[in-house]
Amino acid sequence: MIKFFLLINLLLFSFNSIGQSNDQIMQELDDDTSMSGGDIFSDFNEDLESSQVLEDERFYRYGRFFSVNVGGGLTTFSGNRGRAYVDNPPTFHLSVNYFIDFQKAILLGVEYSKHTMILDTVVSGYPGQKQIGAVVTDMTRVFTGFKYYIDTTDLGTAITYSNPYVIGRLEYWYQTNDFIDKENFDIQKGGGIGTGIGFGFEFPIELKASYLDVEFLYHVVNFFDKYTQDYRQSTEAGSTYGYNDLTGNVMSVMVTYNFTW
């Protein structure tokens, strides 16, 4: 019987010790998660909100909000379209940029370029025509896109000064083909969706007021006459060359003056 009472007292002492240990552990956890009477989670949120407010204030004080880009450049092609076309520069550019913060901007704009194809031979799409002559192509594209300015804080002064950025665009190309030497030929019209990706640099002329922008883009466009067979070399006598299709991608270089607010 004495052994039984000793066993009961031992078990009660063990449970009491475990309860005291758990209470001590919970107290230590409460002490760790409370710093000077505060909650670490609310303190973290307060610090995050404060830093965001400071960043917004810095952007409102030193950042740019809008810019209008006006300028020109060159548009050229690869593949069969590049072999067929003679480029007629300049390409005209007009766009508006809205700055979200120091590194991101949304853009909306339009560009226009003109190109000429000379057909002084017989081609399969126009039998009996010894030569078609000049075909003038006008290309107008509207686009929207996104710019991301690279953080150059830890880079050299020259790179920081140039404000490098990467750019992506979604474009719609509207195209007309005018057979200017054949009055009885109808003007061909059509459009195609395209994308453009590239990079650029913005050199400040007057900070927060004006910049000189140089931009390089590579475009992939689904032109409506991309796979046309009209300009293939004909089997008729006198046909000396032709283009099996007008596939090819687009490269453009633009230099613009940016008015900034």
Number of C-alpha atoms within 10 A of each C-alpha: 6 6 8 9 10 10 12 11 11 12 12 10 12 12 11 11 12 11 12 11 12 11 12 12 12 11 11 12 11 12 12 11 13 13 11 7 8 10 13 13 11 10 12 11 11 12 12 12 12 12 12 12 12 12 14 15 12 13 16 13 9 12 18 20 17 18 22 19 21 19 19 20 19 18 24 21 20 15 13 17 19 17 13 20 20 17 18 16 15 15 22 20 19 18 19 19 23 17 19 14 17 19 14 15 21 18 20 18 18 17 20 19 22 22 18 19 20 15 17 15 19 25 27 19 14 14 13 11 13 16 18 19 17 17 20 21 23 18 18 18 20 17 19 18 18 18 21 18 19 15 13 15 9 8 9 9 10 9 14 16 13 18 18 20 18 17 20 20 21 17 22 20 23 18 21 17 20 19 21 15 13 13 9 8 11 11 14 13 14 12 18 16 16 19 19 20 17 18 17 20 20 22 18 16 12 11 12 16 13 19 21 19 21 19 19 19 20 18 19 15 20 17 21 17 18 15 12 15 16 18 20 19 19 20 12 13 9 13 17 13 15 19 18 15 18 24 19 19 19 18 17 17 17 21 22 21 20 25 17 18 12
